[in-house]
Amino acid sequence: MEWGSGLPLPDWAVSFGEAVIVFALAYVIQRLLARLLADRMRKRFDRQSLSRTAMRAIRVGIFAFAVLIVLDSYGFNLADFTLSVAVFSAVVGVILAPIVGSLISGVFLLADQPYEIGDMVEIQDTGQRGFVEDITLRHTKIFTLDNTFIVVPNGTIRERDVINYSAEDARTRQTIDVVVTYESDLDRARKLLVRVARRTDAVIEGGPDIRIGAARYPSEPVVLLEEFGDHGIGLRLRYWIEQPYRLNAIKSSIQTAYEDAIQDEPVAIAYPHSHLVFDDTSGSLTIDRDGIGSSGRAGGERTGDAGTDAATDVETDGGAGGNVDGTTDPVSGGEADPEAGSGTDGTDDSEPSVGS
């Protein structure tokens, strides 16, 4: 090929032009095939994730074929190139192992069908809820209820517990636990809770029983007596909703409405509290005459509430060398004269004795 001036074009320029043309044709072809096969893929596959994966595989195949054509135009030997790719893949296999593992997990994920595009799911260990936006061979994209995207690698999500709220039936059962006092009207408390739940938007009021496997559950709200607790009687409300993305809002509405409904009713919400009772005790302390031991019981008599001071009654028989009024009989331990040993001003008036 020659320029307008008659100069020949370099081989690399010719090859580059051919490569551009090949890639442009590959792009146009994959776009046309996407339009032609999109509807057929949706009809062929019931699951949207499979149809998207099939279309991605077609696009990758077209561009891979274009790359091979371009390499051939540059003079690469495809056999040698294939061998080089195999050797290179073996060398970097350890590095690419996580990516390959994620791709394999994506294949199993598409085959097992734990969730589908459009399903509402919850990652249980993190509590994140959202709608599945896309499923690829490498990751799952979830559009959360907080208006954010989270991208979870398929190798990770297969090892975590995922709750699917839209798998078979959009109806989801929820529970609310309420504890009322033992003094409350139990029958009235249960009726009010059922009535409040039925009047809440998005709560299924009734209808045919809901079947889950071999079990059948009533579709209307039901209140069960759960337990007799330390502080009150536990009631459990079970109700069904059709909007799993409003779990918290519906629960809050029911609890708020129930709190308002019991204001003028013989029903009270129990709360943890303790009532302490102290027994009345009495006793006496007896000191024997020799002052060696004691007999009887030492104790205090409590009167009134637990916070009042205890009064103690002490009985004495006149211990050795000691009287109740604090004076001392130095001779016989009998009745002592207050003025014998000390003066009224606290000084000692006795004469000192002189030893021999």
C-alpha positions as CSV (number, residue, x, y, z in Angstrom):
1,M,0.0,0.0,0.0
2,E,1.3,3.5,-0.9
3,W,0.6,7.0,0.3
4,G,-0.8,9.6,-2.1
5,S,2.8,10.7,-2.8
6,G,3.7,7.2,-3.8
7,L,5.6,6.4,-0.7
8,P,4.9,2.9,0.7
9,L,3.1,2.6,4.1
10,P,5.0,0.8,6.9
11,D,3.9,-2.6,7.7
12,W,3.0,-1.8,11.3
13,A,0.7,1.0,10.1
14,V,-1.1,-1.4,7.8
15,S,-1.4,-3.9,10.6
16,F,-2.6,-1.3,13.0
17,G,-5.3,-0.1,10.6
18,E,-6.4,-3.7,10.1
19,A,-6.6,-4.2,13.9
20,V,-8.8,-1.1,14.3
21,I,-11.1,-2.3,11.6
22,V,-11.3,-5.7,13.1
23,F,-12.1,-4.4,16.6
24,A,-14.7,-2.0,15.1
25,L,-16.4,-4.8,13.3
26,A,-16.3,-6.9,16.5
27,Y,-18.0,-4.1,18.4
28,V,-20.7,-3.7,15.8
29,I,-21.3,-7.4,15.5
30,Q,-21.7,-7.9,19.3
31,R,-24.1,-4.9,19.4
32,L,-26.2,-6.4,16.7
33,L,-26.2,-9.8,18.2
34,A,-27.2,-8.3,21.6
35,R,-30.2,-6.7,20.0
36,L,-31.2,-9.8,18.0
37,L,-30.7,-12.3,20.7
38,A,-31.8,-10.4,23.8
39,D,-35.5,-11.3,23.5
40,R,-34.7,-14.9,22.6
41,M,-32.4,-15.2,25.6
42,R,-35.1,-13.9,27.9
43,K,-37.5,-16.4,26.6
44,R,-35.0,-19.2,26.6
45,F,-33.9,-18.7,30.2
46,D,-36.4,-18.1,32.9
47,R,-33.8,-16.4,35.1
48,Q,-32.6,-13.0,34.1
49,S,-29.1,-13.7,35.6
50,L,-28.6,-16.6,33.2
51,S,-29.6,-14.6,30.1
52,R,-27.2,-11.8,31.1
53,T,-24.4,-14.3,31.6
54,A,-25.0,-15.8,28.2
55,M,-24.9,-12.5,26.5
56,R,-21.7,-11.6,28.3
57,A,-20.2,-14.9,27.1
58,I,-21.1,-14.1,23.5
59,R,-19.5,-10.6,23.7
60,V,-16.3,-12.0,25.2
61,G,-16.2,-14.7,22.5
62,I,-16.5,-12.2,19.7
63,F,-13.8,-9.9,21.1
64,A,-11.5,-12.9,21.8
65,F,-11.9,-14.0,18.1
66,A,-11.0,-10.4,17.0
67,V,-7.9,-10.5,19.2
68,L,-6.8,-13.7,17.5
69,I,-7.3,-12.2,14.0
70,V,-5.2,-9.2,15.0
71,L,-2.4,-11.3,16.4
72,D,-2.3,-13.3,13.2
73,S,-2.1,-10.2,11.2
74,Y,1.0,-9.2,13.2
75,G,2.6,-12.5,12.4
76,F,2.1,-14.3,15.7
77,N,2.0,-18.1,15.4
78,L,-1.2,-19.1,17.1
79,A,0.2,-22.5,18.2
80,D,3.2,-20.9,19.8
81,F,0.9,-18.2,21.3
82,T,-1.4,-20.9,22.8
83,L,1.6,-22.7,24.3
84,S,2.9,-19.4,25.8
85,V,-0.5,-18.6,27.2
86,A,-0.7,-22.1,28.8
87,V,2.8,-21.6,30.4
88,F,1.9,-18.1,31.5
89,S,-1.3,-19.3,33.1
90,A,0.5,-22.0,35.0
91,V,3.0,-19.6,36.3
92,V,0.5,-17.0,37.5
93,G,-2.1,-19.6,38.6
94,V,-1.3,-19.1,42.2
95,I,-1.8,-15.4,41.9
96,L,-5.0,-15.7,40.0
97,A,-6.4,-18.4,42.2
98,P,-8.8,-16.1,44.2
99,I,-10.2,-14.8,40.9
100,V,-10.6,-18.2,39.5
101,G,-12.2,-19.4,42.7
102,S,-14.6,-16.5,42.5
103,L,-15.5,-17.4,38.9
104,I,-16.1,-21.0,39.9
105,S,-18.3,-19.8,42.8
106,G,-20.2,-17.6,40.3
107,V,-20.9,-20.7,38.2
108,F,-22.2,-22.6,41.2
109,L,-24.2,-19.6,42.3
110,L,-26.0,-19.4,38.9
111,A,-26.6,-23.2,39.0
112,D,-27.9,-23.3,42.6
113,Q,-30.2,-20.3,42.2
114,P,-30.3,-19.1,45.8
115,Y,-31.5,-15.7,44.6
116,E,-32.4,-13.9,41.4
117,I,-32.1,-10.4,40.0
118,G,-34.9,-8.4,41.6
119,D,-35.1,-10.5,44.8
120,M,-34.8,-8.8,48.2
121,V,-32.1,-10.4,50.3
122,E,-30.4,-9.8,53.6
123,I,-26.9,-10.7,54.5
124,Q,-27.5,-12.0,58.0
125,D,-24.1,-11.4,59.6
126,T,-24.1,-7.7,58.6
127,G,-27.9,-7.0,58.6
128,Q,-27.7,-5.3,55.2
129,R,-30.9,-5.6,53.2
130,G,-31.5,-4.8,49.5
131,F,-32.5,-5.9,46.1
132,V,-30.2,-7.9,43.9
133,E,-29.2,-5.7,41.0
134,D,-26.9,-7.9,39.1
135,I,-25.2,-11.3,39.2
136,T,-22.0,-12.0,37.4
137,L,-19.4,-14.8,37.5
138,R,-17.3,-12.7,39.8
139,H,-19.6,-10.8,42.1
140,T,-23.2,-10.0,43.2
141,K,-24.3,-6.4,43.2
142,I,-27.0,-5.5,45.8
143,F,-28.9,-2.2,45.8
144,T,-29.5,-1.6,49.5
145,L,-32.5,0.1,51.2
146,D,-30.1,2.9,52.1
147,N,-29.8,3.8,48.5
148,T,-26.3,2.5,48.2
149,F,-24.6,-0.4,46.3
150,I,-22.7,-3.2,47.8
151,V,-20.6,-5.5,45.7
152,V,-20.0,-8.9,47.3
153,P,-17.6,-11.4,45.6
154,N,-19.3,-14.7,44.8
155,G,-16.6,-16.6,46.7
156,T,-17.5,-14.7,49.8
157,I,-21.3,-14.6,49.5
158,R,-21.5,-18.4,49.1
159,E,-20.0,-18.8,52.6
160,R,-22.4,-16.4,54.3
161,D,-26.0,-16.8,55.4
162,V,-28.3,-15.0,53.0
163,I,-32.0,-14.6,53.6
164,N,-34.1,-14.3,50.5
165,Y,-37.4,-12.6,51.1
166,S,-38.7,-13.0,47.6
167,A,-37.7,-16.6,46.8
168,E,-41.1,-18.2,46.4
169,D,-43.6,-15.9,48.1
170,A,-43.3,-12.2,48.8
171,R,-45.3,-12.7,52.0
172,T,-43.1,-12.6,55.1
173,R,-44.0,-13.4,58.7
174,Q,-42.8,-11.1,61.4
175,T,-43.1,-11.2,65.2
176,I,-43.3,-8.6,68.0
177,D,-42.8,-9.5,71.7
178,V,-44.8,-7.5,74.3
179,V,-44.6,-8.0,78.1
180,V,-47.6,-6.9,80.2
181,T,-47.9,-6.9,83.9
182,Y,-49.6,-9.7,85.9
183,E,-52.3,-7.2,87.0
184,S,-53.3,-6.4,83.4
185,D,-56.4,-7.8,81.8
186,L,-54.7,-10.5,79.7
187,D,-57.7,-11.1,77.3
188,R,-58.0,-7.4,76.7
189,A,-54.3,-7.1,76.0
190,R,-54.4,-9.8,73.4
191,K,-57.4,-8.4,71.6
192,L,-56.0,-4.9,71.5
193,L,-52.7,-6.2,70.0
194,V,-54.6,-8.1,67.2
195,R,-56.8,-5.1,66.5
196,V,-53.9,-2.7,66.2
197,A,-52.0,-5.1,63.9
198,R,-55.0,-5.5,61.6
199,R,-55.4,-1.8,61.3
200,T,-51.8,-1.2,60.3
201,D,-51.1,-0.7,56.6
202,A,-49.3,-3.5,54.7
203,V,-50.3,-6.1,57.3
204,I,-52.3,-9.0,55.8
205,E,-55.7,-8.9,57.7
206,G,-56.8,-12.4,56.8
207,G,-57.7,-14.7,53.9
208,P,-56.7,-18.3,53.0
209,D,-54.1,-20.0,55.1
210,I,-50.5,-19.6,54.0
211,R,-48.7,-22.9,53.2
212,I,-45.0,-23.4,53.8
213,G,-44.1,-26.9,52.8
214,A,-46.4,-29.2,54.7
215,A,-47.3,-26.5,57.3
216,R,-50.3,-24.2,57.2
217,Y,-50.3,-20.9,59.0
218,P,-53.3,-18.5,59.5
219,S,-52.8,-15.4,57.4
220,E,-54.4,-13.0,60.0
221,P,-52.5,-11.6,63.0
222,V,-52.3,-14.0,66.0
223,V,-51.2,-13.4,69.5
224,L,-49.7,-16.2,71.6
225,L,-48.9,-16.4,75.3
226,E,-45.2,-16.9,75.2
227,E,-44.1,-17.1,78.8
228,F,-44.7,-16.2,82.4
229,G,-41.6,-14.0,83.1
230,D,-40.1,-12.5,86.1
231,H,-41.6,-9.1,85.5
232,G,-44.7,-9.9,83.5
233,I,-46.5,-12.1,81.0
234,G,-44.9,-12.4,77.6
235,L,-47.1,-12.1,74.5
236,R,-45.9,-12.7,71.0
237,L,-47.7,-11.2,68.0
238,R,-47.3,-13.0,64.6
239,Y,-48.3,-11.2,61.5
240,W,-47.7,-11.4,57.7
241,I,-46.7,-8.6,55.4
242,E,-46.2,-8.3,51.6
243,Q,-43.6,-5.6,51.6
244,P,-40.4,-7.0,53.2
245,Y,-38.6,-3.7,52.5
246,R,-40.8,-2.1,55.1
247,L,-40.1,-4.4,58.0
248,N,-38.9,-1.8,60.5
249,A,-41.5,0.8,59.6
250,I,-44.4,-1.6,60.0
251,K,-43.0,-2.9,63.3
252,S,-42.7,0.7,64.6
253,S,-46.2,1.6,63.5
254,I,-47.7,-1.4,65.4
255,Q,-45.8,-0.8,68.6
256,T,-46.7,2.9,68.5
257,A,-50.3,2.2,67.9
258,Y,-50.4,-0.4,70.7
259,E,-48.9,2.0,73.2
260,D,-51.6,4.6,72.4
261,A,-54.4,2.0,72.5
262,I,-53.7,0.8,76.1
263,Q,-53.7,4.3,77.7
264,D,-57.3,4.0,78.9
265,E,-57.3,0.2,79.2
266,P,-56.6,-2.1,82.1
267,V,-53.3,-3.0,80.4
268,A,-49.9,-1.9,81.4
269,I,-46.5,-2.6,79.8
270,A,-44.2,-4.4,82.3
271,Y,-40.7,-3.2,82.8
272,P,-37.8,-4.7,84.8
273,H,-38.0,-3.8,88.5
274,S,-37.4,-5.3,91.9
275,H,-39.3,-5.1,95.2
276,L,-37.1,-5.8,98.3
277,V,-38.8,-7.1,101.6
278,F,-37.0,-7.0,104.9
279,D,-38.2,-9.3,107.8
280,D,-38.5,-7.7,111.3
281,T,-35.8,-9.1,113.7
282,S,-35.2,-8.6,117.4
283,G,-32.7,-9.9,120.0
284,S,-30.7,-9.1,123.1
285,L,-27.1,-9.2,124.1
286,T,-26.2,-10.7,127.6
287,I,-22.8,-10.4,129.2
288,D,-22.1,-12.9,132.0
289,R,-20.9,-11.7,135.4
290,D,-17.4,-13.1,135.0
291,G,-16.9,-11.3,131.8
292,I,-15.6,-14.4,130.1
293,G,-18.3,-15.1,127.5
294,S,-21.6,-13.9,126.3
295,S,-24.9,-15.6,125.9
296,G,-28.1,-14.8,124.2
297,R,-28.3,-13.3,120.7
298,A,-27.1,-10.0,119.5
299,G,-29.5,-8.4,117.2
300,G,-31.3,-5.3,116.3
301,E,-35.1,-4.6,116.1
302,R,-36.1,-3.0,112.9
303,T,-39.2,-0.9,112.8
304,G,-40.9,0.8,109.9
305,D,-39.3,0.7,106.5
306,A,-36.0,-0.8,105.6
307,G,-34.3,2.6,105.6
308,T,-35.0,3.3,109.4
309,D,-32.3,2.8,112.0
310,A,-32.4,-0.3,114.1
311,A,-32.9,-0.1,117.8
312,T,-30.9,-2.5,120.0
313,D,-31.9,-3.5,123.5
314,V,-28.9,-4.6,125.6
315,E,-29.4,-6.4,128.9
316,T,-26.6,-6.6,131.4
317,D,-26.2,-8.2,134.8
318,G,-23.3,-6.0,135.9
319,G,-20.1,-7.4,134.5
320,A,-16.9,-7.7,136.4
321,G,-15.4,-4.4,137.0
322,G,-17.7,-2.6,134.6
323,N,-21.1,-0.9,135.0
324,V,-23.6,0.4,132.5
325,D,-22.9,4.0,133.4
326,G,-19.2,3.6,132.6
327,T,-17.9,3.9,136.3
328,T,-15.6,1.4,137.8
329,D,-15.7,-0.4,141.2
330,P,-12.1,-1.2,141.9
331,V,-12.8,-3.6,144.8
332,S,-15.7,-5.8,144.5
333,G,-17.1,-5.0,141.2
334,G,-20.3,-3.8,142.9
335,E,-21.8,-0.4,142.9
336,A,-19.1,2.3,142.4
337,D,-18.9,5.8,143.9
338,P,-18.5,8.2,141.1
339,E,-16.5,10.6,143.3
340,A,-14.1,7.9,144.7
341,G,-11.6,7.8,141.9
342,S,-11.9,11.0,140.1
343,G,-13.1,14.5,140.6
344,T,-15.9,16.2,138.8
345,D,-13.5,18.1,136.7
346,G,-11.9,14.9,135.4
347,T,-8.7,15.0,137.6
348,D,-7.5,12.2,139.8
349,D,-8.0,13.1,143.6
350,S,-6.7,9.9,145.1
351,E,-3.4,9.9,147.0
352,P,-0.6,7.9,145.5
353,S,0.5,4.9,147.5
354,V,4.2,4.3,148.3
355,G,5.5,0.9,147.8
356,S,8.0,-0.7,150.2
